[in-house]
Amino acid sequence: MGNGYGKLMARIYDPTLGPFIRGLRRRVALEARRLGPRRVIDLCCGTGDQLRYFQAKDFDQIIGVDLSPAMLEVSKKYGVNCQQGDATKTQFPDNSFDLAMVSFALHEKPWDMARAIVEEAMRIVRPGGHLLVVDYYYDNRTRALGRMMTWLIEFLVGGEHFRNYRKFIVNGGLDRLCYDLPRKKDIRLFAGSVTLSIYEIEK
């Protein structure tokens, strides 16, 4: 996948999507705080926009990791702690964090890479900690409008991104990627087409 998003996408990502997902960003931060973590990592953090909704003073450590230099360049203006790194193989020791987050990233990766990110989260989060995932989820609770709009967004992005999204859906999405993690909570948003799911780490 190279270094992820380029300069153009990095510049337009937050201005384009930010207004639509601001409420979701707040909800992610709220659900994370309810779990009481002291050490938090955002895998595939992109511009670091999600971390802006976390107050650093409330945590011992909060950090983001992403491959894209262009996206990380944007993160500098937010004053959040993001660093370049491979979310499938970070430099952190086992059990380093209480909570890992992955938002709108797994569906755009090749299947094996998406699973590797989940496994890396399982490695670096302590037993009893949590993985919080935001991504597409289609089932009988997904309304036609939600399915259509999210499909259209991915179609417009196109290319490898769209091909990976289609494989993500066909292969079973989060149910298969996170098959070995107990799901503690599932919050459905955007006409049921997006889930905010909280998994418990068991080792």
ABEGO torsion letter per residue (X at the ends): XEAEBBAAAAAAAAAAAAAAAAAAAAAAAAAAAAAGBABBBBBGAEAGAAAAABBAAABABBBBBBABAAAAAAAAAAGBBBBBBBAABBABBBGABABBBBBGAAAABBAAAAAAAAAAAAAABBBGBBBBBBBBBBBAABBAAAAAAAAAAAAAAEEAAAAAAAAAAAAGEAAAAAAABBBABBBBBGGGABBBBBBBBBX
